[in-house]
């Protein structure tokens, strides 16, 4: 079954965004994440989907057609970058607002 996702090296690469997704989903129980979680969790989901797509391309189970697989990979990578920067921007604005409260 590990060969379906491209072997053990690819499975370990899949575990990294999965761990990040778990941390983001469990973080509100420890600290206040405000609105940044709304963007960072889907960003890690895009990264996980991208790693799964790459693993499936390298594996033995499913292979997507060339233009479709490449287009989906580019869109997932773009989604990850945009959502991650939007989440970091939201966290920065929240931190800035808490440092300088309105009088």
C-alpha positions in Angstrom: 0.0 0.0 0.0 2.9 2.3 0.6 3.9 1.8 -3.0 0.6 3.4 -4.1 1.9 6.7 -2.8 5.4 6.5 -4.3 7.3 4.6 -1.6 8.4 5.3 1.9 10.2 8.6 1.2 7.0 10.1 -0.3 4.9 8.8 2.6 7.2 10.6 5.0 6.8 13.8 2.9 3.0 13.4 3.2 3.3 13.2 7.0 4.8 16.7 7.3 1.7 18.7 6.0 -0.5 16.2 7.9 1.3 17.0 11.1 1.1 20.7 10.4 -2.7 20.4 9.7 -3.1 18.6 13.1 -1.1 21.3 14.9 -3.2 24.0 13.3 -6.5 22.3 14.2 -5.3 21.6 17.8 -3.7 25.0 18.4 -6.9 26.8 19.5 -7.1 24.6 22.5 -3.7 26.0 23.6 -3.7 29.6 22.4 -5.9 32.1 20.7 -5.3 31.9 16.9 -8.0 34.4 15.9 -8.6 34.6 12.1 -5.3 33.2 10.9 -6.5 29.7 11.5 -9.2 30.2 8.9 -6.5 30.6 6.2 -3.6 28.4 7.5 -5.6 25.2 7.9 -6.8 25.2 4.3 -3.2 26.1 3.2 -2.0 23.0 4.9 -4.9 21.1 3.3 -3.7 22.3 -0.1 -0.1 21.2 0.7 -1.3 17.8 1.8 -3.4 17.4 -1.4 -0.3 18.5 -3.5 1.9 15.9 -1.7 -0.8 13.2 -2.2 -1.0 14.1 -5.9 2.7 13.9 -6.3 2.8 10.6 -4.5 0.0 9.2 -6.7 1.9 10.3 -9.8 5.1 8.5 -8.5 3.2 5.5 -7.2 1.6 2.5 -8.8 -2.1 3.0 -8.2 -3.3 6.0 -10.2 -1.7 8.3 -12.7 -3.4 11.5 -13.8 -3.2 12.7 -17.4 -0.3 15.1 -18.0 -2.2 18.4 -18.5 -4.7 17.7 -15.7 -2.2 16.5 -13.1 0.1 19.5 -13.8 -2.7 22.0 -13.7 -4.0 20.6 -10.4 -0.5 20.6 -8.9 0.1 24.3 -9.9 -3.3 25.3 -8.6 -2.7 23.5 -5.2 0.7 25.1 -4.9 -0.7 28.5 -5.7 -3.5 28.0 -3.2 -1.1 27.0 -0.5 1.1 30.1 -1.1 -1.8 32.5 -1.2 -3.6 31.1 1.8 -0.4 30.9 3.9 0.5 34.5 3.2 -3.1 35.6 3.8 -3.1 33.8 7.2 0.3 35.3 8.1 -1.1 38.8 7.1 -4.2 38.2 9.3 -2.0 37.2 12.3 0.2 40.2 11.7 -2.8 42.6 11.6 -4.2 41.0 14.8 -0.9 41.4 16.6 -0.6 45.0 15.4 -4.1 45.8 16.6 -3.3 44.3 20.0 -0.1 46.2 20.4 -1.7 49.6 19.6 -5.3 49.5 20.9 -7.6 52.3 19.9 -8.1 55.0 22.4 
